[in-house]
Amino acid sequence: MRLRVEFTTEPFDLDEAPPHALVAREVIEAAELDAVDVGPFGNTAEGDGDAVLAAVDALLRKALEAGATRVSLQVNVVGAAGEGDR
């Protein structure tokens, strides 16, 4: 199964990326995922289901340890029936 994860971490800092955001990006970029898109207001990545779930586990743990007070995420099955446009 192929999955897509979309996530943000808070609190936001418009002047520079906070440590929890940097850690979250490092986790996703280091994971064995493809179609990684890192942006200032949200991040997405796709990959094999097991790889995405392992990355989400690491992302949650490390972002919270680095000071995130909130992590918002959504995981979708890619190509699932009823899925809309990206």
ABEGO torsion letter per residue (X at the ends): XBBBBBBBBOBBBAABBBAAAAAAAAAAAABBBBGBBBBAAEBBBBEBAAAAAAAAAAAAAAAAAAGBABBBBBBBBBGBBGBBBX
